[in-house]
Amino acid sequence: MDKETIIGLLNKDLEDEHGAIIQYLTHAYAIGEGEMACEIEALAREEMRHLDWLAETIVELGGVPSLKRGTMNMGGTSVSAWMANNVGLEEGAMAQYAEHIEAIDDRKIKRLLQRILSDERSHRGDFEHFVEKARKEGMADIRGAQSDETARTLNWGIEHEYTVILQYLLQSYLTPNEEAKEQLQDQAINEMQHMGWLAEKLVGASGSPVMEHTEVDRSSSTADMLRADINIEREVAETYDRAAGETTDADIRKLFLRLRDHERYHVDVFSDLLEEEERSG
């Protein structure tokens, strides 16, 4: 099998990992704080690890990781039904990985996919358990329909954080600068925390997180990547600062100010990296 075909198969796997991450996080946020929500978020983090492995392998083969969101099933009106959908998603992933393991003749890649397949089997068992747990405990969707200015700002923040998570991860895979790669991955992890804080705060305020992103910068040079990142972080820091001054909710104001400070930190990190990159030519 030629490299382009393998890259295509791995990108399909990567897209479906992306879809699973968003589906599982949406479910975790929708049921609020609790043991099961934490366990579902942990499963989403494992899918993030799979995405990272797949993306790195795609780049090693000379490809570019896809940012598309793959297979999802967001139907159902009960938490138990959502968990059943997650079982189905894992079964689909298991079948696809088994098919790709059979088709790909690269020993290293087969080993990686077998490792991921093992995780997906475990995830299926976890979600089968959650189907019954949700039914027995009468778990319900706690999201509301609040759409005031604060709710809109929280959802705007989720959209931004989702966008830069993808942007920084993609840049980390493509940059040849090892220091920039490490920092971009670190800041992407920080942005993942932000997205969770915003979503949880929105659900707590009777709102409903909208898990969508905007256009991701696709600069090809490290310097241009960092310039784009600095610009977006400055704009976002200003927006969080302004939102903090406008909300009457003390807890949400505290969150906005914390996010503002983090984004300003990202500006400083990226500015230092850009200075070094320009100095080295």
C-alpha positions as CSV (number, residue, x, y, z in Angstrom):
1,M,0.0,0.0,0.0
2,D,1.4,3.4,-1.0
3,K,1.9,6.3,1.5
4,E,-0.9,8.4,0.2
5,T,-3.4,5.6,0.7
6,I,-2.1,5.0,4.2
7,I,-2.3,8.8,5.0
8,G,-5.9,8.8,3.8
9,L,-6.8,5.9,6.1
10,L,-5.1,7.4,9.1
11,N,-6.8,10.8,8.4
12,K,-10.2,9.0,8.4
13,D,-9.3,7.5,11.8
14,L,-8.1,10.9,13.1
15,E,-11.3,12.6,12.0
16,D,-13.4,10.0,13.8
17,E,-11.3,10.4,16.9
18,H,-12.1,14.2,16.7
19,G,-15.8,13.4,16.4
20,A,-15.7,11.1,19.4
21,I,-13.9,13.7,21.5
22,I,-16.6,16.3,20.9
23,Q,-19.4,13.8,21.3
24,Y,-18.1,12.6,24.7
25,L,-17.3,16.1,26.0
26,T,-20.8,17.3,25.0
27,H,-22.3,14.5,27.0
28,A,-20.0,15.1,30.0
29,Y,-20.9,18.8,30.1
30,A,-24.6,18.1,29.7
31,I,-24.9,15.8,32.8
32,G,-23.0,18.2,35.0
33,E,-20.5,17.5,37.8
34,G,-20.2,13.9,39.1
35,E,-18.3,10.7,38.8
36,M,-19.7,9.6,35.5
37,A,-19.0,13.0,33.8
38,C,-15.4,12.8,35.1
39,E,-15.0,9.3,33.7
40,I,-16.4,10.3,30.3
41,E,-14.0,13.3,30.2
42,A,-11.2,10.9,30.9
43,L,-12.3,8.7,27.9
44,A,-12.3,11.9,25.8
45,R,-8.7,12.6,26.8
46,E,-7.7,9.1,25.7
47,E,-9.3,9.8,22.3
48,M,-7.2,13.0,22.3
49,R,-4.1,10.9,22.8
50,H,-5.1,8.7,19.9
51,L,-5.6,11.8,17.7
52,D,-2.1,13.0,18.6
53,W,-0.5,9.6,17.8
54,L,-2.3,9.5,14.4
55,A,-1.4,13.1,13.5
56,E,2.3,12.5,14.3
57,T,2.3,9.4,12.2
58,I,0.6,11.2,9.3
59,V,3.3,13.9,9.4
60,E,6.1,11.3,9.5
61,L,4.6,9.9,6.3
62,G,4.7,13.3,4.7
63,G,1.0,14.1,5.1
64,V,-1.0,16.9,6.8
65,P,-3.4,16.0,9.6
66,S,-7.1,16.6,8.8
67,L,-9.1,19.0,10.9
68,K,-12.4,17.6,9.9
69,R,-14.8,16.2,12.4
70,G,-15.7,12.6,11.6
71,T,-18.5,10.2,12.6
72,M,-20.8,11.4,15.4
73,N,-24.2,10.4,16.7
74,M,-25.8,13.1,18.8
75,G,-29.3,11.8,18.8
76,G,-31.4,10.6,21.7
77,T,-33.3,12.4,24.5
78,S,-32.0,10.5,27.5
79,V,-28.5,10.1,29.0
80,S,-28.9,6.4,28.7
81,A,-29.6,6.7,25.0
82,W,-26.5,8.9,24.6
83,M,-24.4,6.3,26.3
84,A,-25.9,3.7,23.9
85,N,-24.9,6.0,21.0
86,N,-21.4,6.0,22.5
87,V,-21.3,2.2,22.5
88,G,-22.2,2.3,18.8
89,L,-19.5,4.8,18.1
90,E,-16.9,2.6,19.7
91,E,-18.1,-0.4,17.9
92,G,-17.8,1.5,14.6
93,A,-14.3,2.6,15.5
94,M,-13.3,-1.0,16.4
95,A,-14.5,-2.3,13.1
96,Q,-12.7,0.5,11.2
97,Y,-9.4,0.0,13.0
98,A,-9.6,-3.8,12.5
99,E,-10.1,-3.1,8.8
100,H,-7.2,-0.7,8.6
101,I,-4.9,-3.0,10.5
102,E,-5.7,-5.7,8.0
103,A,-5.1,-3.4,5.0
104,I,-1.9,-1.6,6.1
105,D,1.3,-3.6,5.7
106,D,3.6,-1.2,7.7
107,R,4.5,-3.0,10.9
108,K,5.0,0.1,13.0
109,I,1.6,1.6,12.0
110,K,-0.2,-1.8,12.4
111,R,1.2,-1.9,16.0
112,L,-0.1,1.6,16.7
113,L,-3.5,0.8,15.4
114,Q,-3.7,-2.4,17.4
115,R,-2.8,-0.3,20.5
116,I,-5.6,2.1,19.8
117,L,-8.1,-0.7,19.1
118,S,-7.4,-2.2,22.5
119,D,-8.4,1.2,24.0
120,E,-11.6,1.3,22.0
121,R,-12.6,-2.1,23.2
122,S,-12.2,-0.9,26.7
123,H,-14.2,2.2,26.0
124,R,-17.1,0.2,24.6
125,G,-17.2,-1.7,27.9
126,D,-17.2,1.6,29.9
127,F,-20.1,3.0,27.9
128,E,-22.1,-0.3,28.2
129,H,-21.7,0.2,32.0
130,F,-22.8,3.8,31.7
131,V,-26.0,2.9,29.8
132,E,-27.2,0.9,32.8
133,K,-25.9,3.4,35.4
134,A,-27.6,6.3,33.7
135,R,-30.9,4.4,33.6
136,K,-30.7,3.2,37.2
137,E,-29.8,6.7,38.6
138,G,-32.3,8.6,36.4
139,M,-29.6,10.9,35.0
140,A,-30.9,13.8,33.0
141,D,-29.7,16.6,30.7
142,I,-29.2,19.6,32.9
143,R,-28.6,22.1,30.1
144,G,-30.9,25.0,29.8
145,A,-31.9,27.5,27.1
146,Q,-30.4,30.7,28.7
147,S,-29.3,33.1,25.9
148,D,-28.5,36.3,27.6
149,E,-25.3,38.3,26.9
150,T,-23.3,36.4,29.5
151,A,-24.4,33.1,27.9
152,R,-23.5,34.3,24.5
153,T,-20.0,35.4,25.7
154,L,-19.4,32.0,27.3
155,N,-20.4,30.3,24.0
156,W,-18.1,32.7,22.1
157,G,-15.3,31.7,24.4
158,I,-16.0,28.0,23.8
159,E,-15.9,28.6,20.0
160,H,-12.6,30.5,20.4
161,E,-11.0,27.9,22.6
162,Y,-12.0,25.0,20.3
163,T,-10.5,26.9,17.4
164,V,-7.2,27.5,18.9
165,I,-6.9,24.0,20.3
166,L,-7.0,22.8,16.7
167,Q,-4.8,25.6,15.5
168,Y,-2.0,25.0,18.0
169,L,-2.1,21.3,17.6
170,L,-1.9,21.5,13.9
171,Q,1.0,24.0,14.1
172,S,2.8,21.7,16.7
173,Y,2.6,18.8,14.2
174,L,3.9,20.9,11.3
175,T,6.6,23.2,12.8
176,P,10.2,22.0,12.6
177,N,11.1,24.2,15.6
178,E,11.2,21.8,18.6
179,E,10.8,24.5,21.2
180,A,7.8,25.9,19.4
181,K,6.3,22.4,19.0
182,E,6.5,21.9,22.8
183,Q,5.0,25.3,23.7
184,L,2.2,25.0,21.1
185,Q,1.2,21.6,22.6
186,D,1.4,23.0,26.1
187,Q,-0.8,26.0,25.3
188,A,-3.3,23.7,23.4
189,I,-3.7,21.7,26.6
190,N,-4.3,25.0,28.5
191,E,-6.9,26.0,26.0
192,M,-8.6,22.6,26.5
193,Q,-8.9,23.4,30.2
194,H,-10.4,26.8,29.2
195,M,-13.0,25.2,27.0
196,G,-14.1,22.9,29.9
197,W,-14.3,25.7,32.4
198,L,-16.4,27.8,30.0
199,A,-18.7,24.9,29.2
200,E,-19.2,23.9,32.8
201,K,-19.9,27.5,33.8
202,L,-22.4,27.9,31.0
203,V,-24.3,24.8,32.0
204,G,-24.3,26.0,35.6
205,A,-25.9,29.2,34.3
206,S,-28.7,27.3,32.6
207,G,-27.1,27.6,29.1
208,S,-26.1,25.0,26.5
209,P,-22.6,24.8,25.1
210,V,-22.3,25.0,21.3
211,M,-19.3,22.9,20.3
212,E,-18.3,24.5,17.1
213,H,-15.1,26.2,15.9
214,T,-14.2,28.9,13.4
215,E,-11.6,29.0,10.6
216,V,-8.2,27.7,11.7
217,D,-5.0,29.6,10.5
218,R,-3.0,27.4,8.2
219,S,0.2,29.3,7.9
220,S,3.1,27.2,6.6
221,S,6.1,28.9,8.3
222,T,6.7,28.9,12.0
223,A,7.1,32.7,12.1
224,D,3.7,33.2,10.4
225,M,2.1,30.7,12.7
226,L,3.3,32.6,15.7
227,R,2.2,36.0,14.3
228,A,-1.3,34.6,13.8
229,D,-1.3,33.2,17.3
230,I,-0.2,36.4,18.9
231,N,-2.9,38.4,17.0
232,I,-5.7,36.1,18.1
233,E,-4.5,35.9,21.7
234,R,-4.4,39.7,22.0
235,E,-7.9,40.0,20.6
236,V,-9.3,37.4,22.9
237,A,-7.6,38.8,26.0
238,E,-9.2,42.1,25.3
239,T,-12.6,40.4,24.8
240,Y,-12.4,38.5,28.1
241,D,-11.3,41.7,29.9
242,R,-14.3,43.6,28.5
243,A,-16.7,40.8,29.3
244,A,-15.4,40.7,32.9
245,G,-16.3,44.4,33.3
246,E,-19.8,43.8,31.9
247,T,-21.0,40.7,33.7
248,T,-22.8,41.0,37.1
249,D,-22.0,37.4,38.0
250,A,-18.9,37.5,40.4
251,D,-17.9,33.9,39.6
252,I,-18.1,34.4,35.8
253,R,-16.1,37.7,36.2
254,K,-13.4,35.8,38.1
255,L,-13.3,33.2,35.3
256,F,-13.1,35.8,32.5
257,L,-10.2,37.6,34.3
258,R,-8.4,34.3,34.8
259,L,-8.8,33.5,31.1
260,R,-7.6,37.0,30.2
261,D,-4.4,36.5,32.2
262,H,-3.8,33.1,30.6
263,E,-4.2,34.5,27.1
264,R,-1.8,37.4,27.9
265,Y,0.7,34.8,29.1
266,H,0.3,33.0,25.7
267,V,1.0,36.2,23.9
268,D,4.3,36.5,25.9
269,V,5.3,32.9,25.2
270,F,4.5,33.2,21.5
271,S,6.3,36.6,21.2
272,D,9.5,35.2,22.7
273,L,9.3,32.3,20.3
274,L,8.8,34.6,17.4
275,E,11.7,36.8,18.4
276,E,14.0,33.7,18.5
277,E,12.6,32.4,15.2
278,E,13.2,35.7,13.5
279,R,16.7,36.0,15.0
280,S,17.6,32.5,13.8
281,G,16.3,33.2,10.3
